[in-house]
């Protein structure tokens, strides 16, 4: 299915976004963060290995039809492991040593997997993902199972930058968090919406974001979880749905837009969502936020997929100096204006104090959010 919202996303590159991107690029360079190519010398060692062709890949689930005035969602059912943090707050600083290389850390594998160009002519293609495996991961140990977190980059990024920018600070963060018991050993997947894993113009990137939910449900998730030991006992649709409490999706900037759309399309496969520094664009676009319509849609998804009964949690966050804070503020204020529907057990909003719209801010969001999802 090709995603086509009623109002549609903008098809021209907004001048505002271009200016913000240039400012972001300068900020990243001045703060030590970079957007390196795949062969950057500071990248973690990556091994290229093809992923197996997934069996019984599930079909993508269409988003429910939006009703003009949805009724309020019922009160959430008490579920185990409900997050218990204030609904609004400020993120905590990452310990400085967490951004430095750790002894006996995990490894990153670069895989390819069969997919289709869903934003184009749906021709067969090979896509790229990078997979972090914790220290001690044994491919022959089928008894030990791992939580799994999928992450999406922003505009002009690719699947390689997440584990390589800033001298691999995100990989270092995961090594320390797992090694120090902040997180259980887990699998982290850096994906891409781009069919070529290359920077593309804004208009085409938006097209690929719109179509990514097909790639995720049909190709990426089955390919990764057929190869690595997540809690899914197989890659049948039934087993992937049954393991949703052990799966999360997050992303930064245009990857945050992807995260909101993943909630709309694929919430039956995962319980936790981490949108960072951008609002939902199912309706509207970067220069045309539609918080009321998007909140109505999110409510209809919750009702249609019975998420209050199954459990879901959205940890939205951005920087106090982030150029995209304004649109995310509008989205979250609209959601919080409906407190019976969006309780602290389901939705929170946190600020990274002083952070701008830049990659070097990512570790603090991850450090604060992931233990809420999967912490011991």
C-alpha positions in Angstrom: 0.0 0.0 0.0 1.3 3.5 -0.9 0.7 6.0 1.8 -1.4 9.0 0.6 -2.8 11.3 3.3 -5.9 13.3 2.4 -4.3 16.7 2.7 -0.9 15.5 1.5 2.6 16.5 2.5 4.3 19.4 0.8 6.0 18.6 -2.4 8.5 21.6 -2.4 11.5 22.0 -0.2 10.6 24.7 2.3 13.2 27.4 2.6 12.9 27.3 6.3 13.9 23.6 6.4 16.9 24.3 4.2 18.1 27.1 6.5 17.6 24.9 9.6 19.6 22.1 8.0 22.5 24.4 7.3 22.4 25.7 10.8 22.3 22.1 12.1 25.2 21.1 10.0 27.3 23.9 11.4 26.3 23.1 14.9 27.2 19.5 14.5 30.7 20.3 13.2 31.3 22.8 16.0 30.2 20.3 18.6 32.2 17.4 17.3 29.3 15.5 15.7 29.5 14.7 12.0 27.5 13.1 9.2 30.2 10.7 7.9 30.1 8.5 4.9 29.8 4.7 5.4 33.6 4.3 5.2 34.4 7.0 7.8 37.6 6.1 9.6 36.0 6.5 13.0 33.1 4.1 12.3 32.8 0.9 14.2 34.0 -2.2 12.4 31.2 -3.4 10.2 30.8 -6.8 8.5 28.7 -7.1 5.4 26.5 -10.1 5.5 23.3 -10.7 3.6 20.2 -11.3 5.7 18.1 -14.3 5.0 14.9 -14.0 2.9 12.1 -13.8 5.5 9.4 -16.4 5.5 5.8 -15.6 6.1 6.4 -11.9 6.2 3.3 -10.1 7.5 1.2 -7.8 5.3 1.3 -4.1 6.2 -1.8 -3.0 8.2 -3.7 0.0 6.8 -4.3 2.9 9.0 -7.8 3.2 10.3 -10.2 5.7 8.6 -10.3 9.0 10.5 -13.7 9.9 11.9 -14.3 13.7 12.2 -15.0 13.8 15.9 -13.8 10.6 17.6 -15.1 9.8 21.0 -12.7 9.9 23.9 -10.6 6.7 24.4 -11.6 4.5 27.4 -9.5 4.6 30.5 -6.3 2.5 30.1 -6.4 -1.0 31.4 -3.8 -1.8 34.1 -1.0 -3.7 32.5 2.3 -5.0 33.8 5.4 -2.9 33.4 3.5 0.4 32.9 6.0 3.3 32.8 5.8 5.4 35.9 7.5 8.8 35.3 6.2 12.4 35.3 4.3 13.3 32.1 6.6 16.3 31.5 10.2 16.9 32.5 13.8 17.6 31.7 16.2 14.9 30.5 19.2 14.0 32.7 22.7 14.5 31.5 24.6 11.5 30.1 27.7 10.7 32.2 30.7 11.8 30.1 32.4 8.4 30.3 29.4 6.8 28.6 30.4 8.5 25.3 33.9 7.1 25.3 34.9 3.6 24.1 34.1 0.8 26.5 36.0 -2.3 27.1 34.4 -5.5 25.9 31.6 -3.7 24.1 29.2 -5.0 21.5 29.6 -5.3 17.8 27.9 -3.7 14.8 27.0 -5.7 11.7 26.1 -4.1 8.4 23.4 -6.3 6.6 21.5 -6.1 3.4 18.0 -7.4 3.0 15.5 -7.8 0.1 12.9 -5.2 -0.1 11.0 -3.1 -2.7 11.1 0.5 -3.8 7.7 1.2 -2.3 7.9 4.9 -3.0 8.6 4.3 -6.7 7.6 1.4 -8.9 7.8 -1.3 -6.2 10.8 -2.9 -8.0 12.9 -5.4 -6.1 15.9 -3.8 -4.3 18.4 -4.6 -1.6 18.4 -2.3 1.4 20.9 -1.6 4.1 20.6 -1.7 7.9 23.2 -1.8 10.7 22.6 -4.0 13.7 24.2 -3.6 17.1 24.7 -6.9 19.0 25.5 -6.7 22.8 28.7 -8.2 24.2 28.2 -11.9 24.6 25.6 -12.3 21.9 25.8 -15.9 20.6 24.2 -16.7 17.3 23.9 -20.3 18.3 22.1 -19.6 21.5 18.5 -19.8 20.6 17.3 -19.8 24.2 18.4 -16.3 25.1 16.1 -13.6 23.7 16.6 -9.9 23.3 14.5 -6.7 23.3 14.9 -4.8 20.0 14.9 -1.1 19.2 14.7 0.2 15.6 16.0 3.7 14.9 15.5 6.0 11.9 17.8 8.8 10.9 16.7 12.3 9.7 16.9 14.0 6.3 20.3 13.7 4.5 21.2 10.8 6.8 21.6 7.1 6.1 21.7 3.8 7.9 25.4 4.1 8.6 25.5 7.4 10.5 23.8 6.3 13.8 26.6 4.1 15.0 29.5 6.2 13.5 28.9 9.9 14.0 30.8 11.6 16.8 33.4 8.9 16.9 30.8 6.2 17.5 29.3 7.9 20.6 26.0 6.1 20.3 27.6 2.7 20.2 29.7 3.7 23.2 26.6 4.8 25.0 24.9 1.4 24.4 28.0 -0.5 25.5 28.1 1.4 28.8 24.4 1.3 29.5 24.3 -2.4 29.0 27.6 -3.0 30.8 26.5 -0.9 33.8 23.0 -2.5 34.0 21.0 0.6 32.8 19.7 -1.6 30.0 19.5 -5.3 29.6 21.5 -6.7 26.7 19.5 -5.8 23.6 19.6 -5.5 19.8 19.5 -2.1 18.1 18.8 -1.6 14.4 19.8 1.5 12.5 17.5 1.5 9.4 16.9 3.8 6.5 13.9 5.0 4.6 16.1 5.7 1.5 16.1 2.9 -1.1 19.7 3.7 -2.0 21.0 4.6 1.5 22.1 7.9 0.2 21.2 11.5 0.9 18.3 12.6 -1.4 16.3 15.8 -2.0 13.7 16.7 0.6 10.7 15.9 -1.7 11.9 12.4 -2.4 12.8 11.7 1.2 9.3 12.6 2.2 7.9 10.2 -0.4 10.1 7.4 1.1 9.1 8.2 4.7 5.5 7.9 3.6 6.1 4.4 2.2 8.5 3.1 4.9 5.8 1.3 6.9 5.5 -1.2 4.0 9.2 -1.9 4.1 9.2 -2.2 7.9 6.4 -4.7 8.3 7.0 -6.7 5.1 10.8 -6.7 4.8 13.0 -5.1 7.5 11.5 -6.5 10.7 11.1 -10.1 9.3 14.6 -10.0 7.8 16.3 -8.8 11.0 14.3 -11.0 13.4 14.7 -14.1 11.3 18.4 -13.7 11.7 18.8 -12.4 15.2 17.3 -13.7 18.5 14.5 -11.2 19.4 11.5 -12.4 21.4 9.6 -13.3 18.2 9.7 -17.1 18.0 9.3 -16.8 14.2 8.6 -14.1 11.7 5.0 -15.0 11.2 2.7 -12.1 11.7 1.2 -13.9 14.7 4.6 -14.3 16.5 5.7 -10.7 15.6 2.5 -9.3 17.1 2.8 -11.6 20.2 6.3 -10.1 20.9 5.3 -6.4 20.6 6.1 -5.7 24.3 9.8 -6.3 23.5 10.0 -4.0 20.5 10.4 -0.2 20.1 10.8 2.3 17.3 12.3 5.8 17.4 13.8 8.4 15.2 15.2 11.9 14.9 13.8 14.8 12.8 12.4 13.2 9.6 13.0 9.9 11.5 10.6 11.3 14.2 8.0 11.8 11.5 8.6 8.2 10.5 8.1 7.2 14.1 4.7 8.8 14.4 3.7 7.1 11.1 4.9 3.8 12.4 2.6 4.3 15.4 -0.3 4.9 13.0 0.5 1.9 10.8 2.4 -0.7 12.8 1.5 -0.3 16.5 0.3 -3.9 16.6 4.0 -4.9 16.2 5.5 -2.7 19.0 4.6 -1.1 22.2 7.2 1.7 22.6 7.8 4.8 20.5 10.5 7.5 20.7 9.8 10.5 18.4 12.6 13.0 18.7 12.3 16.6 17.4 9.4 16.5 14.9 5.6 16.1 15.0 3.3 13.8 13.2 2.9 14.7 9.5 0.1 12.4 8.5 -1.8 15.6 7.9 0.2 18.8 7.1 3.9 19.1 6.7 6.9 21.0 8.2 5.4 24.4 7.5 1.8 23.3 7.9 1.3 21.6 11.3 -2.1 20.0 11.8 -2.1 19.0 15.5 -5.8 18.7 15.9 -6.3 16.4 12.9 -3.2 14.3 13.7 -4.3 13.9 17.4 -7.8 12.8 16.2 -6.1 10.3 13.9 -3.9 9.0 16.8 -7.0 8.5 18.9 -8.7 6.6 16.1 -5.6 4.3 15.8 -5.7 3.7 19.6 -9.3 2.8 19.5 -9.2 0.7 16.3 -6.2 -1.3 17.4 -7.4 -1.5 21.1 -4.1 -0.1 22.3 -5.4 0.9 25.7 -5.9 -2.8 26.4 -2.7 -4.0 24.7 -0.5 -1.2 26.0 1.5 1.5 24.3 3.9 4.2 25.4 5.1 7.4 23.5 8.2 9.2 24.9 8.3 12.4 22.8 11.2 14.7 23.3 13.1 17.6 21.8 15.7 20.3 22.7 14.7 23.6 24.3 16.7 25.3 21.5 15.6 22.9 18.8 14.4 24.6 15.6 11.6 22.0 15.4 10.4 22.4 19.0 7.5 24.7 18.0 5.7 22.1 15.9 6.2 19.3 18.4 5.0 21.6 21.2 1.7 22.2 19.2 1.3 18.4 18.8 1.9 17.6 22.4 -0.2 20.4 23.8 -3.1 19.2 21.7 -2.6 15.7 23.0 -2.4 16.9 26.6 -5.6 18.9 26.2 -7.3 15.6 26.2 -6.1 14.2 29.5 -8.7 11.4 29.7 -7.2 9.9 26.5 -3.5 10.6 26.9 -2.4 9.7 30.4 1.1 9.7 31.9 1.0 5.9 31.6 0.8 6.3 27.8 2.4 9.6 26.7 5.2 11.8 28.1 7.1 14.9 26.8 10.6 15.7 27.8 13.0 18.6 27.0 16.8 18.3 26.6 17.8 21.6 28.1 20.0 23.7 25.8 19.9 21.2 22.9 19.5 22.3 19.3 18.4 20.3 16.3 21.7 18.3 16.0 22.9 14.7 16.1 25.1 15.3 19.2 21.9 15.7 21.3 20.8 12.1 20.5 22.7 10.3 23.3 20.8 12.2 26.0 17.4 11.2 24.5 18.4 7.6 24.2 19.9 7.5 27.7 16.7 8.8 29.3 14.1 7.0 27.2 15.3 3.5 26.6 15.5 2.5 30.3 11.8 3.5 30.6 11.1 1.0 27.8 13.4 -1.8 28.7 15.3 -1.0 31.9 15.8 -3.7 34.5 
